[in-house]
């Protein structure tokens, strides 16, 4: 009864989200300003990383492998001006924050390149691996492997930081180890929460996290007890794969960090992915996402219960299969619009957190909701 009451409360909260007004005077068109590229050019490199210390579990008819292949894309600032990313360009001089990206189930490391490129143009290094058993090209995919993905993120962080320490490396001296963040979409959002907050899986180097439409329904209040870094949660109100109230809404209610919940009206789950660009008159999840994941999760639903970890606040028994709700009749937020709002919000979040940006704080605390009628915001500036 108590859990059901909490869910009803979360639904009421989501439906009644109101703009948060900041006290500081904000410049005009803050959203548009965060859609403009920064002062750096953008370079991109592919790192053929392999973690020899951990296996890839058997999946389907594929036997266990002795290592984990983590091909990683890295975006970074260059001395060139705004424009398309330049492969293998020289990095700009400076010490930059590092953001560790995690793709969603059936997505790829470049799926959210639109966010990574925006961050790199403002002076960030972004590293995003392909996860061995949940990326688009995995055959077959295995959702249970999400428990190994926080270790993948830690390994990628170790390798990138090692490059930054190596004399003569293209990344030598370019990363500020005191400013490391994580960002992820969907299953990558769950991975981001695990590597940021889990009492034993977390990477203590992570100082801020942005979780987009995170699959967070299994994470209870005690899950968040070990860490309190700033947290951005962002989700669509018409997400059919992981509904907002029991996922980002629950994370917002249970986390103890300074945190923000950004709800996008009529937005779907699938359209957060940069792989989706076409216009649509029907919900993107109904048109694309549900058919892609529904069967796979149904086939593995019983196995997913094995990720339960009551001692650390993880209980998947309250989670439902994706796409069980009614199909929305509203015209969905278009993918391009969803990408723009996501880019502006995520960039502003890391700028306000790592660089104390006045404009970033203005966007998050006031302008995002007041400038955009299709955005609602809840903000909790201090932990419980």
DRENPA-927297 format. One line per 10 residues: number of its first residue (from 0); their letters; for each residue y, z, x of C-alpha. Coordinates in steps of 0.05 Angstrom, whole numbers, plus 5000, padded with zeros to 4 digits. Each point is the difference from the previous one (the first is absolute). Example, Ala and Ser with C-alpha at 12.3 -4.5 7.8 and 13.67 -1.06 7.14 Angstrom:
2
0) AS) 4910 5156 5246 | 5069 4987 5027;
// end
This chain:
384
0) XXXXXXXXXX) 5000 5000 5000 | 5048 5018 5056 | 4988 4932 5034 | 5010 4963 4934 | 5065 5038 4989 | 5024 4981 5069 | 4986 4926 4987 | 5038 5003 4934 | 5058 5034 5036 | 5000 4946 5054;
10) XXXXXXXXXX) 5001 4945 4948 | 5059 5033 4966 | 5036 5006 5067 | 4988 4927 5017 | 5025 4976 4933 | 5063 5043 5005 | 5020 4984 5072 | 5075 4998 5006 | 5045 4976 5056 | 5016 5051 5054;
20) XXXXXXXXXX) 5073 5003 5015 | 5021 5015 5072 | 5062 5038 5020 | 5020 4955 5057 | 5044 4940 4987 | 4958 4937 5008 | 5022 4930 5019 | 4992 4945 4949 | 4937 4958 4996 | 4957 5046 5042;
30) XXXXXXXXXX) 4936 4967 4975 | 5025 4933 5024 | 5019 5028 5067 | 4929 5023 5012 | 4974 4931 4983 | 5041 4970 5057 | 4966 4994 5068 | 5020 5048 5055 | 5032 4982 5066 | 4936 4985 5037;
40) XXXXXXXXXX) 4956 4940 5002 | 4927 5012 4982 | 4941 4989 5046 | 4926 5002 4980 | 4937 5008 5041 | 4926 5007 4983 | 4960 5054 5036 | 4924 4992 5001 | 4985 5074 4996 | 4929 5028 4997;
50) XXXXXXXXXX) 4983 5074 4994 | 4936 5008 5039 | 4995 5074 4983 | 4985 4994 4925 | 4951 4956 4962 | 5009 4955 4941 | 4950 5025 4947 | 4946 4956 4971 | 5026 4964 4938 | 4962 4955 4953;
60) XXXXXXXXXX) 4949 4962 5041 | 5041 5010 5065 | 4972 5051 5049 | 5042 5054 5032 | 5044 4975 5057 | 5013 5043 5062 | 5076 4990 4999 | 5058 4987 4954 | 5039 4934 5008 | 5073 5014 4983;
70) XXXXXXXXXX) 5039 4936 5012 | 5072 5023 4996 | 5065 4965 4987 | 5062 5028 5033 | 5072 4983 4980 | 5057 5023 5045 | 5074 4989 5015 | 5021 4945 5047 | 5067 4979 5029 | 5002 4938 4957;
80) XXXXXXXXXX) 5041 4996 4936 | 4975 4999 4928 | 4948 4948 4984 | 4925 4990 4994 | 4957 5045 5043 | 4987 4972 5070 | 4929 5009 5026 | 4993 5036 5066 | 5075 5005 5012 | 5029 5051 5048;
90) XXXXXXXXXX) 5016 5067 4968 | 5071 5024 4997 | 5019 5059 5045 | 5002 5068 4967 | 4955 5055 4972 | 4979 4985 4929 | 4964 5037 4945 | 4927 4980 4988 | 4974 4987 4929 | 4925 4996 4989;
100) XXXXXXXXXX) 4984 4952 4943 | 4937 5002 4956 | 4981 4942 4955 | 4969 5006 4931 | 4929 4986 4978 | 4987 4926 5006 | 5066 4990 5036 | 5013 4983 5073 | 5042 5028 5057 | 5056 4950 4987;
110) XXXXXXXXXX) 5000 5011 4924 | 5063 5042 5003 | 5033 4961 5056 | 5063 4996 4957 | 5010 5075 5012 | 4978 4999 5072 | 5048 4944 5019 | 5058 5035 4965 | 4986 5064 5039 | 4992 4963 5066;
120) XXXXXXXXXX) 5068 4966 4990 | 5031 5069 4995 | 4967 5027 5063 | 4930 5023 4982 | 4931 4984 5029 | 4949 4990 4944 | 4925 4998 5014 | 4950 4982 4945 | 4925 4989 5011 | 4948 4964 4958;
130) XXXXXXXXXX) 4953 5055 4977 | 4928 4980 5013 | 4970 5008 4930 | 5058 4995 4951 | 5040 4939 5024 | 4999 4934 4963 | 4951 4966 5048 | 4949 5057 5001 | 4933 4978 4973 | 4980 5041 4964;
140) XXXXXXXXXX) 5057 5050 4991 | 4985 5074 4993 | 5052 5046 4968 | 4965 5063 5026 | 5021 4982 5071 | 5070 5025 4982 | 4979 5067 5030 | 4997 4966 5069 | 5068 4967 4994 | 5043 5060 5021;
150) XXXXXXXXXX) 4961 4998 5065 | 5016 4926 5006 | 5075 5015 4992 | 4996 5054 5054 | 4965 4953 5047 | 5052 4945 4989 | 5055 5051 5013 | 4966 5021 5065 | 4994 4929 5024 | 5072 4981 4983;
160) XXXXXXXXXX) 5027 5063 5032 | 4957 4986 5062 | 5032 4931 5005 | 5068 5032 4996 | 4982 5046 5059 | 4972 4944 5043 | 5047 4972 5053 | 5006 4925 4995 | 4976 4999 4928 | 5041 4959 4951;
170) XXXXXXXXXX) 5010 5064 4961 | 5013 5047 5059 | 5051 5054 4983 | 5014 4971 4932 | 4973 5055 4953 | 5030 5068 4983 | 4939 5045 4992 | 5040 5050 4960 | 5012 4950 4944 | 4933 4975 4973;
180) XXXXXXXXXX) 4990 4983 4927 | 4945 4971 4956 | 5003 4952 4942 | 4946 4970 4956 | 4985 4965 4935 | 4946 5019 4949 | 4938 5019 5040 | 5047 4997 5060 | 5044 5049 4962 | 4940 5047 4995;
190) XXXXXXXXXX) 4987 4989 5074 | 5073 5017 5014 | 4994 5065 4960 | 4935 5018 5035 | 5026 4989 5070 | 5065 5036 4984 | 4977 5061 4959 | 4925 5011 5003 | 4987 5068 5033 | 4951 4970 5051;
200) XXXXXXXXXX) 5009 4924 4998 | 5076 5001 5009 | 5036 4975 5061 | 5052 5054 5017 | 5044 4947 5033 | 5018 4970 4933 | 5068 5026 4977 | 5011 4959 4936 | 4958 4961 4951 | 5012 4945 4948;
210) XXXXXXXXXX) 4942 4990 4950 | 5005 4939 4954 | 4958 5004 4937 | 4952 5048 5036 | 4930 5012 4973 | 5014 5074 5000 | 4964 5024 4937 | 4949 5041 5040 | 5052 5040 5039 | 5016 5069 4972;
220) XXXXXXXXXX) 5053 5052 5018 | 4961 5032 5057 | 4994 4931 5034 | 5074 5002 5017 | 5001 5071 5028 | 4994 4983 5074 | 5062 4957 5010 | 5069 4989 4969 | 5031 4936 5029 | 5048 4959 4957;
230) XXXXXXXXXX) 4961 4958 4950 | 5020 4937 4961 | 4957 4982 4940 | 5011 4933 4965 | 4961 4970 4942 | 5006 4954 4939 | 4999 5028 4930 | 4949 4947 4978 | 4950 5009 5057 | 4931 4986 4970;
240) XXXXXXXXXX) 4960 5014 5064 | 5025 5070 5016 | 5045 5024 4943 | 5065 5033 5022 | 4992 5069 4965 | 4934 5017 5033 | 5015 4970 5068 | 5071 4998 5028 | 5021 5046 4943 | 4947 5050 5018;
250) XXXXXXXXXX) 5017 4997 5074 | 5073 5012 4984 | 4982 5061 4958 | 4952 5030 5050 | 5032 4985 5068 | 5043 5054 5034 | 5042 4952 5041 | 5071 4976 4988 | 4979 4941 4957 | 5023 4943 4956;
260) XXXXXXXXXX) 4964 4963 4944 | 5027 4931 4985 | 4974 4967 4937 | 5008 4925 4989 | 5004 4981 4926 | 4947 4950 4978 | 4975 4992 5071 | 4926 4992 5016 | 4955 5021 5057 | 4982 4931 5026;
270) XXXXXXXXXX) 5071 4974 5008 | 5016 5050 5055 | 4958 4956 5046 | 5038 4947 5038 | 4942 4953 4988 | 5023 4995 4928 | 5061 4956 4988 | 4991 4958 4938 | 5039 5012 4935 | 4960 5030 4943;
280) XXXXXXXXXX) 5010 5012 4926 | 4942 5051 4997 | 4985 5063 5040 | 4979 4981 5071 | 4943 5050 4998 | 4971 4970 4937 | 5009 4930 5029 | 4975 5013 5071 | 4987 5071 5024 | 4951 5025 4948;
290) XXXXXXXXXX) 4952 4943 5008 | 5002 5009 5075 | 4983 5074 5005 | 4971 5023 4933 | 4928 4978 5013 | 4999 5026 5072 | 5025 5069 4981 | 4952 5004 4940 | 4942 4984 5046 | 5021 5054 5049;
300) XXXXXXXXXX) 5027 5052 4951 | 4942 5049 5009 | 5004 4994 5076 | 5075 5013 4998 | 4985 5070 4975 | 4973 5015 5069 | 5070 5004 5028 | 5009 5065 4962 | 5025 5056 5046 | 5018 5060 4956;
310) XXXXXXXXXX) 5018 5043 5060 | 5056 4952 5017 | 5023 4984 4930 | 4963 4934 4987 | 4964 4992 4933 | 4988 4928 4976 | 4965 5023 4936 | 5066 4993 4962 | 5012 4929 5023 | 4985 4941 4954;
320) XXXXXXXXXX) 4978 4929 5013 | 5058 4951 5007 | 5025 4958 4942 | 4976 5044 4943 | 5067 5003 4964 | 5030 4949 4951 | 5033 4937 5027 | 5076 5007 4997 | 5035 4952 4954 | 5066 5001 5039;
330) XXXXXXXXXX) 5019 4946 5049 | 4984 5030 5068 | 5049 5013 5056 | 4995 4937 5042 | 4967 5005 5068 | 5063 4979 5038 | 5041 5054 4965 | 4946 5052 5015 | 5000 4980 5073 | 5076 5006 5005;
340) XXXXXXXXXX) 5001 5069 4969 | 4943 5023 5044 | 5032 4973 5063 | 5067 5032 4986 | 4970 5067 4981 | 4951 5006 5058 | 5052 4979 5052 | 5051 5049 4971 | 4947 5056 5000 | 4984 4993 5074;
350) XXXXXXXXXX) 5073 4988 5019 | 5021 5064 4963 | 4942 5039 5029 | 4999 4978 5073 | 5073 4979 5009 | 5036 5045 4949 | 5030 4937 4970 | 5055 5016 4950 | 4989 4934 4964 | 4925 5013 4998;
360) XXXXXXXXXX) 5011 5068 4967 | 5049 4968 4952 | 4949 4948 4978 | 4944 5051 4990 | 5042 5054 4966 | 5045 4958 4957 | 5009 4925 5008 | 4928 4978 4992 | 4999 5024 4927 | 5073 4986 4983;
370) XXXXXXXXXX) 5000 4929 5029 | 4933 4980 4971 | 4986 5009 4926 | 4925 4989 5012 | 4994 5059 5048 | 4993 5074 4984 | 5000 5056 5052 | 4978 5071 5007 | 5020 5039 5061 | 4978 5067 5028;
380) XXXX) 5040 5014 5063 | 4964 5063 5022 | 4927 5022 4997 | 4975 5050 4949;
// end
